[in-house]
């Protein structure tokens, strides 16, 4: 899963699950501060409440970023491959 954060049309942050985030310039540092700020949120996929930032599951990792207030701060967020959050456990046929 990959989340890109833009200021207008300029890419300022790239966040990928289980990879080090990449922040660009002053706006990237603003994104970093918002994402890394400690706060309590509700994980929309599990309904569980908890303190973030967390990255112990794809859902908590995404919730940490998506509920960091990036839109209110004027950033545009683009998420790719969110299907990992909506798929149930994989079943095998024997």
ChimeraX commands (.cxc) that place a marker at each C-alpha (Angstrom):
marker #1 position 0.00,0.00,0.00 radius 0.5
marker #1 position 1.27,3.45,-0.90 radius 0.5
marker #1 position 0.09,6.89,0.20 radius 0.5
marker #1 position 1.29,10.00,-1.62 radius 0.5
marker #1 position 0.78,13.47,-0.19 radius 0.5
marker #1 position 0.73,16.56,-2.40 radius 0.5
marker #1 position 0.78,20.31,-1.87 radius 0.5
marker #1 position -1.20,21.43,-4.92 radius 0.5
marker #1 position 0.57,19.40,-7.66 radius 0.5
marker #1 position 3.90,18.98,-5.86 radius 0.5
marker #1 position 4.67,15.63,-4.25 radius 0.5
marker #1 position 5.77,16.30,-0.66 radius 0.5
marker #1 position 5.63,12.83,0.94 radius 0.5
marker #1 position 5.58,9.17,-0.05 radius 0.5
marker #1 position 4.55,6.66,2.58 radius 0.5
marker #1 position 4.59,2.92,1.93 radius 0.5
marker #1 position 3.63,0.26,4.43 radius 0.5
marker #1 position 6.72,-1.32,6.03 radius 0.5
marker #1 position 9.10,1.11,4.29 radius 0.5
marker #1 position 10.77,4.29,5.52 radius 0.5
marker #1 position 8.70,7.40,4.68 radius 0.5
marker #1 position 10.15,9.95,2.26 radius 0.5
marker #1 position 9.46,13.65,2.90 radius 0.5
marker #1 position 10.35,16.49,0.53 radius 0.5
marker #1 position 11.06,20.06,1.63 radius 0.5
marker #1 position 9.31,22.21,4.20 radius 0.5
marker #1 position 5.85,20.91,3.29 radius 0.5
marker #1 position 7.11,17.36,3.67 radius 0.5
marker #1 position 8.31,18.18,7.17 radius 0.5
marker #1 position 4.87,19.60,7.96 radius 0.5
marker #1 position 3.33,16.32,6.82 radius 0.5
marker #1 position 5.82,14.38,8.97 radius 0.5
marker #1 position 4.87,16.40,12.06 radius 0.5
marker #1 position 1.17,15.81,11.47 radius 0.5
marker #1 position 1.56,12.08,10.87 radius 0.5
marker #1 position 3.94,11.53,13.80 radius 0.5
marker #1 position 1.89,13.53,16.32 radius 0.5
marker #1 position 0.53,11.42,19.18 radius 0.5
marker #1 position -3.26,11.43,19.32 radius 0.5
marker #1 position -6.18,9.10,19.90 radius 0.5
marker #1 position -8.25,7.96,16.92 radius 0.5
marker #1 position -10.66,5.22,15.91 radius 0.5
marker #1 position -9.49,2.69,13.36 radius 0.5
marker #1 position -12.27,2.76,10.74 radius 0.5
marker #1 position -11.63,-0.84,9.66 radius 0.5
marker #1 position -11.80,-2.43,13.13 radius 0.5
marker #1 position -13.74,0.15,15.15 radius 0.5
marker #1 position -11.02,-0.04,17.80 radius 0.5
marker #1 position -9.81,3.15,19.47 radius 0.5
marker #1 position -6.17,3.69,20.23 radius 0.5
marker #1 position -3.25,6.04,20.38 radius 0.5
marker #1 position -1.33,6.63,17.17 radius 0.5
marker #1 position 1.10,6.68,15.45 radius 0.5
marker #1 position 0.94,2.90,15.01 radius 0.5
marker #1 position 2.17,0.63,12.25 radius 0.5
marker #1 position 1.55,-2.84,13.68 radius 0.5
marker #1 position -1.04,-3.58,10.99 radius 0.5
marker #1 position -1.92,-2.11,7.60 radius 0.5
marker #1 position -5.16,-0.70,9.03 radius 0.5
marker #1 position -3.52,1.14,11.92 radius 0.5
marker #1 position -0.72,2.37,9.67 radius 0.5
marker #1 position -3.23,3.79,7.16 radius 0.5
marker #1 position -5.48,5.24,9.88 radius 0.5
marker #1 position -2.48,7.00,11.43 radius 0.5
marker #1 position -1.86,8.80,8.13 radius 0.5
marker #1 position -5.40,9.28,6.85 radius 0.5
marker #1 position -6.63,10.77,10.13 radius 0.5
marker #1 position -3.63,13.07,10.68 radius 0.5
marker #1 position -5.51,16.15,9.46 radius 0.5
marker #1 position -3.62,16.41,6.19 radius 0.5
marker #1 position -6.68,17.59,4.25 radius 0.5
marker #1 position -7.46,20.30,6.81 radius 0.5
marker #1 position -3.84,21.43,6.50 radius 0.5
marker #1 position -4.29,21.89,2.74 radius 0.5
marker #1 position -2.71,18.69,1.47 radius 0.5
marker #1 position -4.10,16.28,-1.10 radius 0.5
marker #1 position -3.78,12.57,-0.29 radius 0.5
marker #1 position -3.65,9.82,-2.92 radius 0.5
marker #1 position -3.94,6.21,-1.75 radius 0.5
marker #1 position -3.10,3.23,-3.94 radius 0.5
marker #1 position -3.89,-0.43,-3.31 radius 0.5
marker #1 position -6.20,0.07,-0.33 radius 0.5
marker #1 position -7.62,-3.40,-1.07 radius 0.5
marker #1 position -5.26,-4.83,1.55 radius 0.5
marker #1 position -7.51,-3.17,4.16 radius 0.5
marker #1 position -10.78,-4.50,2.84 radius 0.5
marker #1 position -9.88,-8.12,2.13 radius 0.5
marker #1 position -10.74,-10.75,4.66 radius 0.5
marker #1 position -8.49,-13.66,5.52 radius 0.5
marker #1 position -7.38,-15.66,2.51 radius 0.5
marker #1 position -8.93,-19.11,2.29 radius 0.5
marker #1 position -7.26,-22.05,0.64 radius 0.5
marker #1 position -8.96,-24.93,-1.07 radius 0.5
marker #1 position -7.71,-28.42,-0.34 radius 0.5
marker link #1:1,2 radius 0.2
marker link #1:2,3 radius 0.2
marker link #1:3,4 radius 0.2
marker link #1:4,5 radius 0.2
marker link #1:5,6 radius 0.2
marker link #1:6,7 radius 0.2
marker link #1:7,8 radius 0.2
marker link #1:8,9 radius 0.2
marker link #1:9,10 radius 0.2
marker link #1:10,11 radius 0.2
marker link #1:11,12 radius 0.2
marker link #1:12,13 radius 0.2
marker link #1:13,14 radius 0.2
marker link #1:14,15 radius 0.2
marker link #1:15,16 radius 0.2
marker link #1:16,17 radius 0.2
marker link #1:17,18 radius 0.2
marker link #1:18,19 radius 0.2
marker link #1:19,20 radius 0.2
marker link #1:20,21 radius 0.2
marker link #1:21,22 radius 0.2
marker link #1:22,23 radius 0.2
marker link #1:23,24 radius 0.2
marker link #1:24,25 radius 0.2
marker link #1:25,26 radius 0.2
marker link #1:26,27 radius 0.2
marker link #1:27,28 radius 0.2
marker link #1:28,29 radius 0.2
marker link #1:29,30 radius 0.2
marker link #1:30,31 radius 0.2
marker link #1:31,32 radius 0.2
marker link #1:32,33 radius 0.2
marker link #1:33,34 radius 0.2
marker link #1:34,35 radius 0.2
marker link #1:35,36 radius 0.2
marker link #1:36,37 radius 0.2
marker link #1:37,38 radius 0.2
marker link #1:38,39 radius 0.2
marker link #1:39,40 radius 0.2
marker link #1:40,41 radius 0.2
marker link #1:41,42 radius 0.2
marker link #1:42,43 radius 0.2
marker link #1:43,44 radius 0.2
marker link #1:44,45 radius 0.2
marker link #1:45,46 radius 0.2
marker link #1:46,47 radius 0.2
marker link #1:47,48 radius 0.2
marker link #1:48,49 radius 0.2
marker link #1:49,50 radius 0.2
marker link #1:50,51 radius 0.2
marker link #1:51,52 radius 0.2
marker link #1:52,53 radius 0.2
marker link #1:53,54 radius 0.2
marker link #1:54,55 radius 0.2
marker link #1:55,56 radius 0.2
marker link #1:56,57 radius 0.2
marker link #1:57,58 radius 0.2
marker link #1:58,59 radius 0.2
marker link #1:59,60 radius 0.2
marker link #1:60,61 radius 0.2
marker link #1:61,62 radius 0.2
marker link #1:62,63 radius 0.2
marker link #1:63,64 radius 0.2
marker link #1:64,65 radius 0.2
marker link #1:65,66 radius 0.2
marker link #1:66,67 radius 0.2
marker link #1:67,68 radius 0.2
marker link #1:68,69 radius 0.2
marker link #1:69,70 radius 0.2
marker link #1:70,71 radius 0.2
marker link #1:71,72 radius 0.2
marker link #1:72,73 radius 0.2
marker link #1:73,74 radius 0.2
marker link #1:74,75 radius 0.2
marker link #1:75,76 radius 0.2
marker link #1:76,77 radius 0.2
marker link #1:77,78 radius 0.2
marker link #1:78,79 radius 0.2
marker link #1:79,80 radius 0.2
marker link #1:80,81 radius 0.2
marker link #1:81,82 radius 0.2
marker link #1:82,83 radius 0.2
marker link #1:83,84 radius 0.2
marker link #1:84,85 radius 0.2
marker link #1:85,86 radius 0.2
marker link #1:86,87 radius 0.2
marker link #1:87,88 radius 0.2
marker link #1:88,89 radius 0.2
marker link #1:89,90 radius 0.2
marker link #1:90,91 radius 0.2
marker link #1:91,92 radius 0.2
marker link #1:92,93 radius 0.2
marker link #1:93,94 radius 0.2
view
